[in-house]
Amino acid sequence: MKKTYIGGILILFSAIIYGSMLISASIYSETLTKEGVGWDSEYGIFGTAIKEIGNIPIIISILSGILGVIFIILSLRIKGRD
């Protein structure tokens, strides 16, 4: 049962980190539209904002989501044996 809780918490943490990154990018994209700041036309306004925020939040979100799913699967396998 503990693994189920840990897995759920990790998935929730992943969703919060990913959502925070998207909110930060949307707020920062408003800054990019102002004159003198500029954005990369290859990525667009929102893509440039996500690129400027960096890959660390995405990596943390993906890893914690995968770990959460692994913990839940392990919990279900142990529960299935009983």
PDB file of N, CA, C and O in Angstrom:
ATOM      1  N   MET A   1       0.820  -1.193   0.000  1.00  0.00           N
ATOM      2  CA  MET A   1       0.000   0.000   0.000  1.00  0.00           C
ATOM      3  C   MET A   1       0.867   1.262   0.000  1.00  0.00           C
ATOM      4  O   MET A   1       0.485   2.290  -0.559  1.00  0.00           O
ATOM      5  N   LYS A   2       2.031   1.167   0.632  1.00  0.00           N
ATOM      6  CA  LYS A   2       2.912   2.324   0.669  1.00  0.00           C
ATOM      7  C   LYS A   2       3.405   2.693  -0.719  1.00  0.00           C
ATOM      8  O   LYS A   2       3.561   3.872  -1.036  1.00  0.00           O
ATOM      9  N   LYS A   3       3.652   1.673  -1.555  1.00  0.00           N
ATOM     10  CA  LYS A   3       4.132   1.946  -2.907  1.00  0.00           C
ATOM     11  C   LYS A   3       3.062   2.649  -3.746  1.00  0.00           C
ATOM     12  O   LYS A   3       3.386   3.453  -4.620  1.00  0.00           O
ATOM     13  N   THR A   4       1.812   2.351  -3.483  1.00  0.00           N
ATOM     14  CA  THR A   4       0.728   3.028  -4.196  1.00  0.00           C
ATOM     15  C   THR A   4       0.700   4.505  -3.835  1.00  0.00           C
ATOM     16  O   THR A   4       0.542   5.357  -4.709  1.00  0.00           O
ATOM     17  N   TYR A   5       0.851   4.809  -2.556  1.00  0.00           N
ATOM     18  CA  TYR A   5       0.873   6.206  -2.132  1.00  0.00           C
ATOM     19  C   TYR A   5       2.078   6.945  -2.705  1.00  0.00           C
ATOM     20  O   TYR A   5       1.956   8.079  -3.168  1.00  0.00           O
ATOM     21  N   ILE A   6       3.237   6.299  -2.670  1.00  0.00           N
ATOM     22  CA  ILE A   6       4.448   6.931  -3.215  1.00  0.00           C
ATOM     23  C   ILE A   6       4.280   7.181  -4.708  1.00  0.00           C
ATOM     24  O   ILE A   6       4.642   8.248  -5.204  1.00  0.00           O
ATOM     25  N   GLY A   7       3.731   6.199  -5.430  1.00  0.00           N
ATOM     26  CA  GLY A   7       3.509   6.360  -6.859  1.00  0.00           C
ATOM     27  C   GLY A   7       2.533   7.484  -7.165  1.00  0.00           C
ATOM     28  O   GLY A   7       2.748   8.265  -8.092  1.00  0.00           O
ATOM     29  N   GLY A   8       1.464   7.566  -6.390  1.00  0.00           N
ATOM     30  CA  GLY A   8       0.492   8.639  -6.582  1.00  0.00           C
ATOM     31  C   GLY A   8       1.081  10.006  -6.311  1.00  0.00           C
ATOM     32  O   GLY A   8       0.813  10.963  -7.038  1.00  0.00           O
ATOM     33  N   ILE A   9       1.881  10.096  -5.271  1.00  0.00           N
ATOM     34  CA  ILE A   9       2.523  11.367  -4.937  1.00  0.00           C
ATOM     35  C   ILE A   9       3.503  11.777  -6.029  1.00  0.00           C
ATOM     36  O   ILE A   9       3.577  12.954  -6.382  1.00  0.00           O
ATOM     37  N   LEU A  10       4.256  10.819  -6.569  1.00  0.00           N
ATOM     38  CA  LEU A  10       5.198  11.136  -7.643  1.00  0.00           C
ATOM     39  C   LEU A  10       4.479  11.589  -8.913  1.00  0.00           C
ATOM     40  O   LEU A  10       4.942  12.508  -9.589  1.00  0.00           O
ATOM     41  N   ILE A  11       3.366  10.961  -9.240  1.00  0.00           N
ATOM     42  CA  ILE A  11       2.596  11.389 -10.412  1.00  0.00           C
ATOM     43  C   ILE A  11       2.003  12.777 -10.190  1.00  0.00           C
ATOM     44  O   ILE A  11       1.993  13.601 -11.104  1.00  0.00           O
ATOM     45  N   LEU A  12       1.509  13.039  -8.979  1.00  0.00           N
ATOM     46  CA  LEU A  12       1.001  14.372  -8.658  1.00  0.00           C
ATOM     47  C   LEU A  12       2.108  15.415  -8.746  1.00  0.00           C
ATOM     48  O   LEU A  12       1.890  16.503  -9.278  1.00  0.00           O
ATOM     49  N   PHE A  13       3.295  15.095  -8.229  1.00  0.00           N
ATOM     50  CA  PHE A  13       4.450  15.996  -8.304  1.00  0.00           C
ATOM     51  C   PHE A  13       4.807  16.274  -9.760  1.00  0.00           C
ATOM     52  O   PHE A  13       5.121  17.409 -10.120  1.00  0.00           O
ATOM     53  N   SER A  14       4.760  15.242 -10.596  1.00  0.00           N
ATOM     54  CA  SER A  14       5.065  15.391 -12.019  1.00  0.00           C
ATOM     55  C   SER A  14       4.079  16.351 -12.678  1.00  0.00           C
ATOM     56  O   SER A  14       4.478  17.222 -13.450  1.00  0.00           O
ATOM     57  N   ALA A  15       2.800  16.193 -12.375  1.00  0.00           N
ATOM     58  CA  ALA A  15       1.780  17.063 -12.963  1.00  0.00           C
ATOM     59  C   ALA A  15       1.937  18.506 -12.501  1.00  0.00           C
ATOM     60  O   ALA A  15       1.747  19.435 -13.286  1.00  0.00           O
ATOM     61  N   ILE A  16       2.281  18.696 -11.236  1.00  0.00           N
ATOM     62  CA  ILE A  16       2.460  20.056 -10.718  1.00  0.00           C
ATOM     63  C   ILE A  16       3.661  20.731 -11.364  1.00  0.00           C
ATOM     64  O   ILE A  16       3.579  21.898 -11.747  1.00  0.00           O
ATOM     65  N   ILE A  17       4.769  20.020 -11.490  1.00  0.00           N
ATOM     66  CA  ILE A  17       5.969  20.594 -12.118  1.00  0.00           C
ATOM     67  C   ILE A  17       5.698  20.937 -13.583  1.00  0.00           C
ATOM     68  O   ILE A  17       6.071  22.013 -14.053  1.00  0.00           O
ATOM     69  N   TYR A  18       5.050  20.022 -14.300  1.00  0.00           N
ATOM     70  CA  TYR A  18       4.773  20.260 -15.716  1.00  0.00           C
ATOM     71  C   TYR A  18       3.793  21.428 -15.889  1.00  0.00           C
ATOM     72  O   TYR A  18       3.982  22.270 -16.766  1.00  0.00           O
ATOM     73  N   GLY A  19       2.767  21.477 -15.071  1.00  0.00           N
ATOM     74  CA  GLY A  19       1.814  22.577 -15.146  1.00  0.00           C
ATOM     75  C   GLY A  19       2.445  23.915 -14.808  1.00  0.00           C
ATOM     76  O   GLY A  19       2.146  24.930 -15.437  1.00  0.00           O
ATOM     77  N   SER A  20       3.323  23.912 -13.809  1.00  0.00           N
ATOM     78  CA  SER A  20       4.025  25.147 -13.445  1.00  0.00           C
ATOM     79  C   SER A  20       4.914  25.633 -14.580  1.00  0.00           C
ATOM     80  O   SER A  20       5.036  26.835 -14.816  1.00  0.00           O
ATOM     81  N   MET A  21       5.537  24.686 -15.282  1.00  0.00           N
ATOM     82  CA  MET A  21       6.385  25.063 -16.413  1.00  0.00           C
ATOM     83  C   MET A  21       5.548  25.691 -17.526  1.00  0.00           C
ATOM     84  O   MET A  21       5.955  26.687 -18.123  1.00  0.00           O
ATOM     85  N   LEU A  22       4.382  25.112 -17.805  1.00  0.00           N
ATOM     86  CA  LEU A  22       3.518  25.666 -18.852  1.00  0.00           C
ATOM     87  C   LEU A  22       2.982  27.043 -18.474  1.00  0.00           C
ATOM     88  O   LEU A  22       2.893  27.929 -19.325  1.00  0.00           O
ATOM     89  N   ILE A  23       2.625  27.227 -17.210  1.00  0.00           N
ATOM     90  CA  ILE A  23       2.145  28.537 -16.760  1.00  0.00           C
ATOM     91  C   ILE A  23       3.260  29.570 -16.848  1.00  0.00           C
ATOM     92  O   ILE A  23       3.025  30.703 -17.270  1.00  0.00           O
ATOM     93  N   SER A  24       4.475  29.188 -16.451  1.00  0.00           N
ATOM     94  CA  SER A  24       5.611  30.104 -16.535  1.00  0.00           C
ATOM     95  C   SER A  24       5.898  30.486 -17.976  1.00  0.00           C
ATOM     96  O   SER A  24       6.189  31.647 -18.265  1.00  0.00           O
ATOM     97  N   ALA A  25       5.819  29.525 -18.877  1.00  0.00           N
ATOM     98  CA  ALA A  25       6.067  29.809 -20.295  1.00  0.00           C
ATOM     99  C   ALA A  25       5.001  30.744 -20.858  1.00  0.00           C
ATOM    100  O   ALA A  25       5.311  31.625 -21.659  1.00  0.00           O
ATOM    101  N   SER A  26       3.764  30.562 -20.449  1.00  0.00           N
ATOM    102  CA  SER A  26       2.709  31.435 -20.973  1.00  0.00           C
ATOM    103  C   SER A  26       2.862  32.868 -20.456  1.00  0.00           C
ATOM    104  O   SER A  26       2.603  33.827 -21.184  1.00  0.00           O
ATOM    105  N   ILE A  27       3.276  33.003 -19.223  1.00  0.00           N
ATOM    106  CA  ILE A  27       3.502  34.346 -18.682  1.00  0.00           C
ATOM    107  C   ILE A  27       4.710  34.991 -19.356  1.00  0.00           C
ATOM    108  O   ILE A  27       4.686  36.179 -19.676  1.00  0.00           O
ATOM    109  N   TYR A  28       5.764  34.207 -19.571  1.00  0.00           N
ATOM    110  CA  TYR A  28       6.965  34.743 -20.206  1.00  0.00           C
ATOM    111  C   TYR A  28       6.728  35.066 -21.677  1.00  0.00           C
ATOM    112  O   TYR A  28       7.379  35.959 -22.220  1.00  0.00           O
ATOM    113  N   SER A  29       5.807  34.358 -22.332  1.00  0.00           N
ATOM    114  CA  SER A  29       5.558  34.627 -23.743  1.00  0.00           C
ATOM    115  C   SER A  29       4.970  36.023 -23.954  1.00  0.00           C
ATOM    116  O   SER A  29       5.140  36.609 -25.023  1.00  0.00           O
ATOM    117  N   GLU A  30       4.283  36.557 -22.950  1.00  0.00           N
ATOM    118  CA  GLU A  30       3.797  37.934 -23.046  1.00  0.00           C
ATOM    119  C   GLU A  30       4.956  38.914 -23.117  1.00  0.00           C
ATOM    120  O   GLU A  30       4.879  39.927 -23.812  1.00  0.00           O
ATOM    121  N   THR A  31       6.025  38.614 -22.403  1.00  0.00           N
ATOM    122  CA  THR A  31       7.208  39.473 -22.414  1.00  0.00           C
ATOM    123  C   THR A  31       7.894  39.436 -23.772  1.00  0.00           C
ATOM    124  O   THR A  31       8.433  40.446 -24.225  1.00  0.00           O
ATOM    125  N   LEU A  32       7.876  38.295 -24.413  1.00  0.00           N
ATOM    126  CA  LEU A  32       8.549  38.154 -25.707  1.00  0.00           C
ATOM    127  C   LEU A  32       7.872  38.942 -26.815  1.00  0.00           C
ATOM    128  O   LEU A  32       8.508  39.267 -27.818  1.00  0.00           O
ATOM    129  N   THR A  33       6.601  39.253 -26.651  1.00  0.00           N
ATOM    130  CA  THR A  33       5.890  39.994 -27.696  1.00  0.00           C
ATOM    131  C   THR A  33       6.156  41.494 -27.633  1.00  0.00           C
ATOM    132  O   THR A  33       5.823  42.220 -28.569  1.00  0.00           O
ATOM    133  N   LYS A  34       6.748  41.960 -26.546  1.00  0.00           N
ATOM    134  CA  LYS A  34       7.030  43.391 -26.440  1.00  0.00           C
ATOM    135  C   LYS A  34       8.171  43.767 -27.380  1.00  0.00           C
ATOM    136  O   LYS A  34       9.005  42.934 -27.735  1.00  0.00           O
ATOM    137  N   GLU A  35       8.188  45.000 -27.763  1.00  0.00           N
ATOM    138  CA  GLU A  35       9.184  45.480 -28.715  1.00  0.00           C
ATOM    139  C   GLU A  35      10.576  45.470 -28.089  1.00  0.00           C
ATOM    140  O   GLU A  35      10.754  45.903 -26.951  1.00  0.00           O
ATOM    141  N   GLY A  36      11.545  44.981 -28.827  1.00  0.00           N
ATOM    142  CA  GLY A  36      12.923  44.963 -28.369  1.00  0.00           C
ATOM    143  C   GLY A  36      13.361  43.647 -27.757  1.00  0.00           C
ATOM    144  O   GLY A  36      14.562  43.415 -27.620  1.00  0.00           O
ATOM    145  N   VAL A  37      12.436  42.778 -27.385  1.00  0.00           N
ATOM    146  CA  VAL A  37      12.810  41.498 -26.782  1.00  0.00           C
ATOM    147  C   VAL A  37      12.951  40.438 -27.856  1.00  0.00           C
ATOM    148  O   VAL A  37      14.013  39.828 -27.984  1.00  0.00           O
ATOM    149  N   GLY A  38      11.924  40.212 -28.615  1.00  0.00           N
ATOM    150  CA  GLY A  38      11.966  39.311 -29.756  1.00  0.00           C
ATOM    151  C   GLY A  38      11.815  37.846 -29.411  1.00  0.00           C
ATOM    152  O   GLY A  38      11.969  37.439 -28.260  1.00  0.00           O
ATOM    153  N   TRP A  39      11.507  37.052 -30.443  1.00  0.00           N
ATOM    154  CA  TRP A  39      11.346  35.613 -30.298  1.00  0.00           C
ATOM    155  C   TRP A  39      11.800  34.949 -31.581  1.00  0.00           C
ATOM    156  O   TRP A  39      11.875  35.587 -32.631  1.00  0.00           O
ATOM    157  N   ASP A  40      12.101  33.672 -31.492  1.00  0.00           N
ATOM    158  CA  ASP A  40      12.594  32.903 -32.626  1.00  0.00           C
ATOM    159  C   ASP A  40      11.411  32.468 -33.488  1.00  0.00           C
ATOM    160  O   ASP A  40      10.486  31.817 -33.001  1.00  0.00           O
ATOM    161  N   SER A  41      11.445  32.830 -34.770  1.00  0.00           N
ATOM    162  CA  SER A  41      10.320  32.508 -35.649  1.00  0.00           C
ATOM    163  C   SER A  41      10.226  31.019 -35.953  1.00  0.00           C
ATOM    164  O   SER A  41       9.170  30.548 -36.373  1.00  0.00           O
ATOM    165  N   GLU A  42      11.299  30.273 -35.751  1.00  0.00           N
ATOM    166  CA  GLU A  42      11.270  28.830 -35.987  1.00  0.00           C
ATOM    167  C   GLU A  42      10.414  28.112 -34.950  1.00  0.00           C
ATOM    168  O   GLU A  42       9.697  27.169 -35.285  1.00  0.00           O
ATOM    169  N   TYR A  43      10.481  28.550 -33.700  1.00  0.00           N
ATOM    170  CA  TYR A  43       9.740  27.903 -32.608  1.00  0.00           C
ATOM    171  C   TYR A  43       8.409  28.580 -32.313  1.00  0.00           C
ATOM    172  O   TYR A  43       7.520  27.953 -31.737  1.00  0.00           O
ATOM    173  N   GLY A  44       8.254  29.806 -32.682  1.00  0.00           N
ATOM    174  CA  GLY A  44       7.063  30.564 -32.329  1.00  0.00           C
ATOM    175  C   GLY A  44       7.235  31.210 -30.962  1.00  0.00           C
ATOM    176  O   GLY A  44       8.260  31.030 -30.305  1.00  0.00           O
ATOM    177  N   ILE A  45       6.237  31.954 -30.545  1.00  0.00           N
ATOM    178  CA  ILE A  45       6.337  32.684 -29.282  1.00  0.00           C
ATOM    179  C   ILE A  45       6.363  31.720 -28.098  1.00  0.00           C
ATOM    180  O   ILE A  45       7.237  31.817 -27.236  1.00  0.00           O
ATOM    181  N   PHE A  46       5.410  30.793 -28.053  1.00  0.00           N
ATOM    182  CA  PHE A  46       5.330  29.873 -26.919  1.00  0.00           C
ATOM    183  C   PHE A  46       6.500  28.898 -26.905  1.00  0.00           C
ATOM    184  O   PHE A  46       7.027  28.579 -25.839  1.00  0.00           O
ATOM    185  N   GLY A  47       6.911  28.422 -28.076  1.00  0.00           N
ATOM    186  CA  GLY A  47       8.058  27.510 -28.158  1.00  0.00           C
ATOM    187  C   GLY A  47       9.346  28.177 -27.695  1.00  0.00           C
ATOM    188  O   GLY A  47      10.176  27.548 -27.038  1.00  0.00           O
ATOM    189  N   THR A  48       9.508  29.438 -28.035  1.00  0.00           N
ATOM    190  CA  THR A  48      10.685  30.179 -27.570  1.00  0.00           C
ATOM    191  C   THR A  48      10.664  30.335 -26.057  1.00  0.00           C
ATOM    192  O   THR A  48      11.705  30.235 -25.407  1.00  0.00           O
ATOM    193  N   ALA A  49       9.493  30.579 -25.497  1.00  0.00           N
ATOM    194  CA  ALA A  49       9.382  30.717 -24.040  1.00  0.00           C
ATOM    195  C   ALA A  49       9.732  29.404 -23.351  1.00  0.00           C
ATOM    196  O   ALA A  49      10.432  29.410 -22.339  1.00  0.00           O
ATOM    197  N   ILE A  50       9.254  28.272 -23.884  1.00  0.00           N
ATOM    198  CA  ILE A  50       9.582  26.968 -23.299  1.00  0.00           C
ATOM    199  C   ILE A  50      11.073  26.691 -23.428  1.00  0.00           C
ATOM    200  O   ILE A  50      11.686  26.145 -22.511  1.00  0.00           O
ATOM    201  N   LYS A  51      11.660  27.066 -24.567  1.00  0.00           N
ATOM    202  CA  LYS A  51      13.103  26.878 -24.780  1.00  0.00           C
ATOM    203  C   LYS A  51      13.915  27.710 -23.789  1.00  0.00           C
ATOM    204  O   LYS A  51      14.947  27.257 -23.293  1.00  0.00           O
ATOM    205  N   GLU A  52      13.456  28.913 -23.505  1.00  0.00           N
ATOM    206  CA  GLU A  52      14.160  29.787 -22.569  1.00  0.00           C
ATOM    207  C   GLU A  52      14.046  29.282 -21.131  1.00  0.00           C
ATOM    208  O   GLU A  52      14.969  29.471 -20.338  1.00  0.00           O
ATOM    209  N   ILE A  53      12.936  28.646 -20.785  1.00  0.00           N
ATOM    210  CA  ILE A  53      12.776  28.112 -19.429  1.00  0.00           C
ATOM    211  C   ILE A  53      13.764  26.973 -19.202  1.00  0.00           C
ATOM    212  O   ILE A  53      14.332  26.845 -18.118  1.00  0.00           O
ATOM    213  N   GLY A  54      13.967  26.154 -20.218  1.00  0.00           N
ATOM    214  CA  GLY A  54      14.961  25.092 -20.116  1.00  0.00           C
ATOM    215  C   GLY A  54      14.348  23.709 -20.054  1.00  0.00           C
ATOM    216  O   GLY A  54      13.128  23.551 -19.996  1.00  0.00           O
ATOM    217  N   ASN A  55      15.223  22.706 -20.067  1.00  0.00           N
ATOM    218  CA  ASN A  55      14.797  21.319 -20.101  1.00  0.00           C
ATOM    219  C   ASN A  55      14.703  20.666 -18.724  1.00  0.00           C
ATOM    220  O   ASN A  55      14.121  19.590 -18.592  1.00  0.00           O
ATOM    221  N   ILE A  56      15.262  21.297 -17.710  1.00  0.00           N
ATOM    222  CA  ILE A  56      15.303  20.691 -16.377  1.00  0.00           C
ATOM    223  C   ILE A  56      13.901  20.378 -15.834  1.00  0.00           C
ATOM    224  O   ILE A  56      13.690  19.267 -15.346  1.00  0.00           O
ATOM    225  N   PRO A  57      12.928  21.311 -15.896  1.00  0.00           N
ATOM    226  CA  PRO A  57      11.598  20.963 -15.383  1.00  0.00           C
ATOM    227  C   PRO A  57      10.939  19.820 -16.156  1.00  0.00           C
ATOM    228  O   PRO A  57      10.246  18.990 -15.568  1.00  0.00           O
ATOM    229  N   ILE A  58      11.153  19.777 -17.468  1.00  0.00           N
ATOM    230  CA  ILE A  58      10.578  18.692 -18.263  1.00  0.00           C
ATOM    231  C   ILE A  58      11.197  17.362 -17.869  1.00  0.00           C
ATOM    232  O   ILE A  58      10.489  16.364 -17.733  1.00  0.00           O
ATOM    233  N   ILE A  59      12.511  17.338 -17.684  1.00  0.00           N
ATOM    234  CA  ILE A  59      13.206  16.106 -17.311  1.00  0.00           C
ATOM    235  C   ILE A  59      12.739  15.628 -15.933  1.00  0.00           C
ATOM    236  O   ILE A  59      12.479  14.439 -15.744  1.00  0.00           O
ATOM    237  N   ILE A  60      12.632  16.545 -14.977  1.00  0.00           N
ATOM    238  CA  ILE A  60      12.170  16.185 -13.635  1.00  0.00           C
ATOM    239  C   ILE A  60      10.742  15.648 -13.690  1.00  0.00           C
ATOM    240  O   ILE A  60      10.414  14.666 -13.023  1.00  0.00           O
ATOM    241  N   SER A  61       9.902  16.292 -14.482  1.00  0.00           N
ATOM    242  CA  SER A  61       8.516  15.860 -14.596  1.00  0.00           C
ATOM    243  C   SER A  61       8.404  14.474 -15.225  1.00  0.00           C
ATOM    244  O   SER A  61       7.639  13.640 -14.741  1.00  0.00           O
ATOM    245  N   ILE A  62       9.139  14.224 -16.275  1.00  0.00           N
ATOM    246  CA  ILE A  62       9.091  12.916 -16.940  1.00  0.00           C
ATOM    247  C   ILE A  62       9.620  11.820 -16.024  1.00  0.00           C
ATOM    248  O   ILE A  62       9.008  10.759 -15.903  1.00  0.00           O
ATOM    249  N   LEU A  63      10.755  12.074 -15.379  1.00  0.00           N
ATOM    250  CA  LEU A  63      11.335  11.056 -14.500  1.00  0.00           C
ATOM    251  C   LEU A  63      10.434  10.731 -13.311  1.00  0.00           C
ATOM    252  O   LEU A  63      10.270   9.564 -12.955  1.00  0.00           O
ATOM    253  N   SER A  64       9.853  11.755 -12.699  1.00  0.00           N
ATOM    254  CA  SER A  64       8.985  11.478 -11.550  1.00  0.00           C
ATOM    255  C   SER A  64       7.697  10.793 -11.994  1.00  0.00           C
ATOM    256  O   SER A  64       7.155   9.970 -11.256  1.00  0.00           O
ATOM    257  N   GLY A  65       7.201  11.112 -13.174  1.00  0.00           N
ATOM    258  CA  GLY A  65       6.022  10.425 -13.693  1.00  0.00           C
ATOM    259  C   GLY A  65       6.293   8.958 -13.971  1.00  0.00           C
ATOM    260  O   GLY A  65       5.477   8.099 -13.638  1.00  0.00           O
ATOM    261  N   ILE A  66       7.440   8.666 -14.582  1.00  0.00           N
ATOM    262  CA  ILE A  66       7.811   7.278 -14.855  1.00  0.00           C
ATOM    263  C   ILE A  66       8.006   6.504 -13.564  1.00  0.00           C
ATOM    264  O   ILE A  66       7.548   5.367 -13.449  1.00  0.00           O
ATOM    265  N   LEU A  67       8.683   7.108 -12.585  1.00  0.00           N
ATOM    266  CA  LEU A  67       8.867   6.447 -11.295  1.00  0.00           C
ATOM    267  C   LEU A  67       7.536   6.197 -10.596  1.00  0.00           C
ATOM    268  O   LEU A  67       7.347   5.155  -9.968  1.00  0.00           O
ATOM    269  N   GLY A  68       6.614   7.149 -10.703  1.00  0.00           N
ATOM    270  CA  GLY A  68       5.308   6.972 -10.101  1.00  0.00           C
ATOM    271  C   GLY A  68       4.551   5.801 -10.710  1.00  0.00           C
ATOM    272  O   GLY A  68       3.928   5.014  -9.998  1.00  0.00           O
ATOM    273  N   VAL A  69       4.611   5.694 -12.029  1.00  0.00           N
ATOM    274  CA  VAL A  69       3.942   4.577 -12.704  1.00  0.00           C
ATOM    275  C   VAL A  69       4.587   3.248 -12.319  1.00  0.00           C
ATOM    276  O   VAL A  69       3.889   2.253 -12.121  1.00  0.00           O
ATOM    277  N   ILE A  70       5.914   3.228 -12.213  1.00  0.00           N
ATOM    278  CA  ILE A  70       6.617   2.001 -11.815  1.00  0.00           C
ATOM    279  C   ILE A  70       6.202   1.582 -10.409  1.00  0.00           C
ATOM    280  O   ILE A  70       5.950   0.402 -10.168  1.00  0.00           O
ATOM    281  N   PHE A  71       6.127   2.534  -9.476  1.00  0.00           N
ATOM    282  CA  PHE A  71       5.719   2.202  -8.110  1.00  0.00           C
ATOM    283  C   PHE A  71       4.293   1.662  -8.075  1.00  0.00           C
ATOM    284  O   PHE A  71       4.008   0.719  -7.336  1.00  0.00           O
ATOM    285  N   ILE A  72       3.408   2.241  -8.853  1.00  0.00           N
ATOM    286  CA  ILE A  72       2.022   1.759  -8.867  1.00  0.00           C
ATOM    287  C   ILE A  72       1.940   0.365  -9.477  1.00  0.00           C
ATOM    288  O   ILE A  72       1.196  -0.480  -8.980  1.00  0.00           O
ATOM    289  N   ILE A  73       2.689   0.112 -10.539  1.00  0.00           N
ATOM    290  CA  ILE A  73       2.700  -1.224 -11.145  1.00  0.00           C
ATOM    291  C   ILE A  73       3.252  -2.252 -10.167  1.00  0.00           C
ATOM    292  O   ILE A  73       2.704  -3.348 -10.046  1.00  0.00           O
ATOM    293  N   LEU A  74       4.332  -1.912  -9.469  1.00  0.00           N
ATOM    294  CA  LEU A  74       4.884  -2.831  -8.469  1.00  0.00           C
ATOM    295  C   LEU A  74       3.881  -3.110  -7.358  1.00  0.00           C
ATOM    296  O   LEU A  74       3.772  -4.240  -6.881  1.00  0.00           O
ATOM    297  N   SER A  75       3.162  -2.093  -6.953  1.00  0.00           N
ATOM    298  CA  SER A  75       2.157  -2.270  -5.912  1.00  0.00           C
ATOM    299  C   SER A  75       1.034  -3.199  -6.380  1.00  0.00           C
ATOM    300  O   SER A  75       0.566  -4.045  -5.619  1.00  0.00           O
ATOM    301  N   LEU A  76       0.612  -3.041  -7.616  1.00  0.00           N
ATOM    302  CA  LEU A  76      -0.457  -3.900  -8.148  1.00  0.00           C
ATOM    303  C   LEU A  76       0.010  -5.343  -8.324  1.00  0.00           C
ATOM    304  O   LEU A  76      -0.772  -6.274  -8.127  1.00  0.00           O
ATOM    305  N   ARG A  77       1.258  -5.535  -8.687  1.00  0.00           N
ATOM    306  CA  ARG A  77       1.795  -6.895  -8.823  1.00  0.00           C
ATOM    307  C   ARG A  77       1.858  -7.593  -7.467  1.00  0.00           C
ATOM    308  O   ARG A  77       1.527  -8.773  -7.352  1.00  0.00           O
ATOM    309  N   ILE A  78       2.284  -6.856  -6.447  1.00  0.00           N
ATOM    310  CA  ILE A  78       2.363  -7.440  -5.103  1.00  0.00           C
ATOM    311  C   ILE A  78       0.962  -7.748  -4.593  1.00  0.00           C
ATOM    312  O   ILE A  78       0.744  -8.778  -3.954  1.00  0.00           O
ATOM    313  N   LYS A  79       0.007  -6.854  -4.875  1.00  0.00           N
ATOM    314  CA  LYS A  79      -1.373  -7.077  -4.440  1.00  0.00           C
ATOM    315  C   LYS A  79      -1.986  -8.253  -5.175  1.00  0.00           C
ATOM    316  O   LYS A  79      -2.818  -8.961  -4.608  1.00  0.00           O
ATOM    317  N   GLY A  80      -1.596  -8.484  -6.432  1.00  0.00           N
ATOM    318  CA  GLY A  80      -2.119  -9.604  -7.205  1.00  0.00           C
ATOM    319  C   GLY A  80      -1.630 -10.946  -6.719  1.00  0.00           C
ATOM    320  O   GLY A  80      -2.308 -11.954  -6.920  1.00  0.00           O
ATOM    321  N   ARG A  81      -0.478 -10.990  -6.090  1.00  0.00           N
ATOM    322  CA  ARG A  81       0.062 -12.248  -5.557  1.00  0.00           C
ATOM    323  C   ARG A  81      -0.684 -12.721  -4.329  1.00  0.00           C
ATOM    324  O   ARG A  81      -0.761 -13.922  -4.067  1.00  0.00           O
ATOM    325  N   ASP A  82      -1.233 -11.783  -3.575  1.00  0.00           N
ATOM    326  CA  ASP A  82      -1.920 -12.149  -2.313  1.00  0.00           C
ATOM    327  C   ASP A  82      -3.248 -12.782  -2.528  1.00  0.00           C
ATOM    328  O   ASP A  82      -3.928 -13.136  -1.565  1.00  0.00           O
TER     329      ASP A  82
END
